[in-house]
Amino acid sequence: MKNVSKALAAAGAVSTALMMVSSPAVAEGYDAEKCYGVAEAGKNDCAAGPGTSCAGTSTVDGQGNAWLYVPEGTCEKLVGGTLEATDMNLPG
């Protein structure tokens, strides 16, 4: 499997797991962090750079300025995951 495919598979797994949790950012006892670069296109929690409004507005997989909430301490373990926005995979 190519590295990009692995990254997308990991992002998909995280996205699926997070969709099962209702409002993780406000759920009591849930420590979350913003993880940039792991959301599938249209599956980000919020912020996807200039020209976008919020959740579901990323236009490419792994968009470096779009984030997902993930359990605290897991972001940097994900392929492509970073705690700060990057210019990786920005829409053309």
N, C-alpha and C positions, 0 to 999 in steps of 0.2 A: 504494500500500500504506500503511495507517495506521501510525503510529509504533509502536503496540503490536505489530502484526504484524511489523514490521521487527525489533523487539527480540526477539520470540519466534523468528523465523527465525535471527537471529544466535546466540541461546542454543542453539537446536537444532543448528546447525552446530558450535558449540563442543562441545556434549555428544557429538555423534557422533564428532568427532575424538578426544575424550578417551577414549571407550569403546574406541577402537582401541589405546590405549596401556595396557599392563598396569602397574598400581600406579605411576602417575607420581610420586607423592610420594616413593617410595623408589627409583625407577629411577636407576641410576648416571648422573651427568652431566645429569640433568634438573632444571633450576631452575624451580620452580613457585611460584605464589602463590595464596592463597585469594581467590576472586572472588565476591563476594556479589551477588545480584540477577539472575543470568543462568541459573540452573538451571531446567529444566522440572520440573513437578510430579513428585515421585517419582524424580528423577534427580540430586539433590544428592549430593555426596561425603560431607558430614557437617554436623552442627549445623543445625537448622532451628527454633530457638527453644524456648520452654517447651512441655513436653508431647511432645517428640519425642526419639528416641534417637540416631540417627545417619544413616548413608547411606540414601537413598531415602525419607526421611520428610517431605520438603516436600510441601505439599498444593496449592499454586498455582504457576503459572508465574511466574518472576521474583520469587519470594519474597525479600524484602530481608534476611532473617536466615538464609538457606540459602546455602551456597557450593559452588563447584566448584574443583578445582585447574585452573589454566590456566598456560600458559607464562609465565614471569616477564616483566613489561613489557607484557602484552596486556590485562589486565583493564579498565583504564580506557579502552581503545579500543573496548570492546564497549558497545553501547547498554544502559544500565541497570547496567553493571558498576561496582563500587566495592570498595575494599580493606577497607572496614569495614561491618559490619551496619547496615542502615537499617530504618525502619518502613514502607517501601514494600511494597505488595502482600501484607501480612500476611493470613493467613486470618481470616475474619470470625467 
